[in-house]
């Protein structure tokens, strides 16, 4: 006759069952996390590249005569 409005049958709330989550998704290791890991790896690689370039620039400015010995 009429639909009840309890937690198991919310009228007008889209209904349906919850998506079946894989074990990895239940542990918060879903596909979105793979993208986050890739993004973090890309940022780390870029940071390492910049640090190496900066270190090479610093090495080029140091001369062998400028080692602090007299």
N, C-alpha and C positions, 0 to 999 in steps of 0.2 A: 504494500500500500504506500506508505511514505518511507523515505530513507531516514535512517537514524543519523545523528550527527556526532557519533562517538569517535574516538581516536582511530578505530579500525576502518571507518567509512566516512571520511570527511567530505561532505557534500560540497561540490564546487571547488575542490582543491586539486583537481587534475587526476585524482585517483591513481589507479595502477599500482603495480608492485615496484619495490625498490630494485635497482639494477644489481645483478649478481656480480659481486666484486671478486676478482682473482685474489689469490693469497698475497701476491706482491702488492696489489692495490690496497688490501686491508692493512698491510704493514707500511703504507705510505710510500711505496716504491713504484707508483704508477708511471705511465708514459710521460707525464709532465715532469717528473723528477729527472728522467734521462735528458730532457732538454735543458733543465737547470744545470745538470752536471756538465753538459757540453758547453754551455755558456760560461760557466765558471772556469773550465779548462781553457777556453779561448782567451778569457781575460787574463788568466795566469800566464799563458804563453806570451801574450802581448806585453805584460809587465816584465817578464824575464828578458824579452828581447830589448825593451827600452833600457833596462838596467845594464845589460851587456854592452849596448851601444854607449851608454854613459861611462862605463868602466873603461872601454877602449879609448874614449876621448880623453879621460884622465891619464891613461897610460901614455898617450901620445904627447902630452904636455910635459911629462917628467923626462928629463935628460939624464944620461948616465953620469955626467959630472955633478949633478945636483942630488947626490945621495946622502949629503949631510956630513961627509968625512972631510977633514982638512989635512 
